[in-house]
Amino acid sequence: MIIAVCGGKGGVGKSTLAYELAGTLEAVAVDADLGMADLPHGRGPDLHDVLAGRAAPPAAVRGGPVPVVACGRSLAGARAADLGGFGAAVRDAAGGRDAVVDCPTGLRADTGVPLAVADVCLLAVSPRPWALGDALRTRAVARDLGADLARVALTQSETEPPTGVVRRALATPVTVVPESPLLAATLRSDEPLPPVTARAPESDAATAVNELADAVRACRPYHADID
Amino acid sequence: MLTVQPVAPRPVPFFFTGDAARHRVSQNPDATDTSGTTDGHDPTRTVSDPGDDHDPVDTDDGRPAPVTVDADATRLGRVVLVTCRLHNRTTAPRAITLRDELPGPTLPPRRSGVPERGWSGDTYTTVLPPAATRPVGYASPTDGSLADERLPEPPATVVAVDDPSAADTGDRVAHARRELAAWAPPDDILPRRVVADGGTPDDGEAGTDTETVAGDSVGNGTAPPPDPTGGGTDPESFADGTVPTVVAAYLDAAAERIDRAAATADGVQAATDALRDTHHTPVTLEQAVARDEAALRALADRAATLADRAAAADVPVDSLRRLS
């Protein structure tokens, strides 16, 4: 199954959620932000090389507590990448595992193509009016491209998150992901970290990530396993 | 315009306007190519070639054929523009497949470089609602050798009419690439690759790429900065088995030009793609590759001669060591 983590605006915690979710689901995290990579990079061929036909997809998978398909960080590499091969590359790199794709911000073709190849998507929304508007637009595109919305993750939540408003607007169950130093550290550590569900299984953050993972697992009967 | 008629058992009968041998054959015995009269039921219809034997045939009972295409070809220089009207006169939606009959490659309408939904090779499949007409257009290049009267008539034919529920829902990735804005960084913000042939605008910046496309070397900031003098020619500045940066830069640039030149042979679309991001026209590319060929052959001769001399040259290390 391919799971896309999306949300219109940047800075709502998409990359963190994608990494955490991939770790919790024992899946491969794919950094699809072709222009502005977030997930740990390491050395070796990356998604730019794969999409330009210079490397085999499995070669772009970095080991570690959470396997990551790294994305290149050069503009020339982004320019040379051909989005047409994205779905096949992700399936090949995942090698039978699930893949959690960290989508870029905005609603251009580089967001649409991961949504088009994804079976389900998760929307990351922060409790700001503009974020909700972007989430609505992203959901409409995801629906158009055949990605079912599994869950909405309400990130960076204040003391009283507007869960009801978001749930009514998007007509989808909402999981509140609390502000947490554990999550803040996920992508900022020098060494790649295991997911919060393994680091601190009793924490509120782990509970939220587990809830998102369960929502994704609940979609599995409706989607064939990826090759 | 709306003709009430019983819905036929599937596969649906269809009526074609061209060479029967090239069509998928309908199982309806009525769907034979009997030269018919001009369809008078559709006031919007334009007849490209009135009175000829390619007009939509009528059924035996005098009603117009349920699914027809009016296709008209207009030559514009070396391109033929084809305008079609697809008609579905049945009372049910129909998935209709149209085929380009022109000899050249089919150039379908594109958005963001991706053909519009329904196009695949030289066929176009669309679902038409009952009693509807849809315009379809495409182009096809010609080499100019085909006279007007030799253009296939009609230029496009209906080759299949199917149940729409079985029709392909379309490629979602292609849909996303068509419908959403382009995402790749524009050419302008990228450093130009060194172009080693003379007289190009890039000659001022001698040296190698300021950004490689090899991925991790730039991404991690671990690659040494490019030598502003264009790379050393001192053998100590390059690793065993490699060539100096300036030589490699020329060879890479020549290889890219040769790749592009080779790609242009694969049809108009491939040639367009190959030339899209360059300053080359087909003529200048051919000239540049011809110069490359001459330079590479001269280089190969000189390199072979020098390599032989290098092998033969014997520095008397031991004797000279005693002198130093």
Interface residues (C-beta under 8 A of the other chain):
Chain A: L34 G35 A37 H41 R43 G44 P45 D46 H48 D49 A52 R54 G72 R73 S74 L75 A76 G77 A78 R79 A80 A81 L83 G84 F86 G87 P104 G106 L107 R108 A109 D110 T111 G112 V113 L115 A116 V117 V141 D144 L145 G146
Chain B: S112 R172 V173 A174 H175 A176 R177 E179 L180 A181 A182 W183 A184 P185 D187 I189 L190 P191 D209 E211 T212 V213 A214 G215 D216 V218 G219 N220
